[in-house]
Amino acid sequence: MSICQKVVAIIDDDDGMRDGLANLLAAAGYLTEAYGSGEAFIGAAMKSEAGCLVVDIHLGDITGVELGRHLLAMGLTFPFIFMTGSDDPTIRKQAMEFGCVAYLQKPFPPNQLVKAVIEAIG
């Protein structure tokens, strides 16, 4: 499978951030699926072609970790890359215990996200 066939789902309630990440990952050769909420992704998860998820910790409807737990309850497993604009040690601990590939503090260098995606799906 070539890199251009690998899909990354971006789940962030900030339109600008979601679009920027989609552009960044497209420039790195990935296809993207973009979702404005955890609930939107849950509704599409069974049909998603994503190899990994890039998820904002603070979504409007549920947290990124709650999204991960919900997907596990549905029998779905994805590598998670969490990102956040706040450095809350409790949430960081929850994300790490969940088993995320990376926990990125916004703003982060673009290459840091690309490196995490490569680690997650190649």
N, C-alpha and C positions, 0 to 999 in steps of 0.2 A: 504494500500500500504506500503510495507516495504521500508526502506531507500535505499536499493540497487536498487530499481526500479526507483528512482528519478534521473532525468537527469539534468546536469548543462552544459550549453554551455559556452565555453571559447573562447573569441574573442580577440586575441592579435597578433600583427605582429612580435613579437619576438618569434622565435621557441623555444628557451630554456625556456623562461618564460611560454609559453603555455604548453610545455611538463611537466615542474615542477608542474604547477597548476593541470594538469590532474592527475599526480601521487599522489599529495596530496589529491585531492578529491576522487580518487579511494581508497586510504587508509582509508578515512573516510566513505567509503561505497557508494559513488555516482557513477553513470555512467556519462561519459562526452562525449560531442561533441566538437571538436576543429576546429577553423576557424582562418585563417591567416589574414583576412581582414573583414571589415564591409561589403563590397560588397559580399564576399563569404557567409557570414551569410544571407544577404538579399536574395540571390539566393536560399538558403536552408530553409529559415524561415517558409514557409508554411508547410513543412514536418518535421520540427524540433519537437522533443519530449521534449525539454528543459522546465524545470519548472522555471528556472531563468537564467540570463545571467551574466557572469563575464566579464567585458569589459574594456580594456585599453582605457583611455581617448584619448590618442594620437595614433590613428591608422594611417597607411600610406595614406589611401584613403579618409577617412572621420573621424571626431571626434566621440568619443563614444556617446556624446549627440546628434550629428547629426544622428547617427545610430538609437538611440531611437526615435527621431522625425520621421524618415523615416518609422520605423516599425509601429508607431502609425498611420501614414497616410495610411498604408496598412491595418489598422484595427487590428493589432496585439499588444497585451499587454503582457509584461514580467516584472517580478521584476528585476531591474538592480542593480548590484554591480559594481561600477566604481572603477578603480585603476589607479594610475598615479605615475610617477617618479618625476614630478615637482609640486610644490605647488603654482599654479596660483590661486589667490583669485577669479578672474573673472570666470574661468572655474569651480572652486569649487562651486561658487554661481549658475552657470547654472545647474550643476549636481544636486545640492540640490533642486533647483526649479523644475527640471524635476521629482523629487520624487524618487530618488534612495534609496535603502535599506541601502547601506553603500557606503562610499567614503574612499578608503584605499590608504594611502601614501606608495609607495614602498621605501624601503623594509618593509614589514609588517610581523608580527608574523603569522605563519601558522594557529594558533587557531583563529586568528581574522577573517580570510577568512571563516573558517569552521563555526564559530559563525554567520557570516553574511548569509551564505547559509542556515543554520538552521532557521534563522529568516525569510528568503525569502520563503523557501519551506518545512521546517521541516527536 
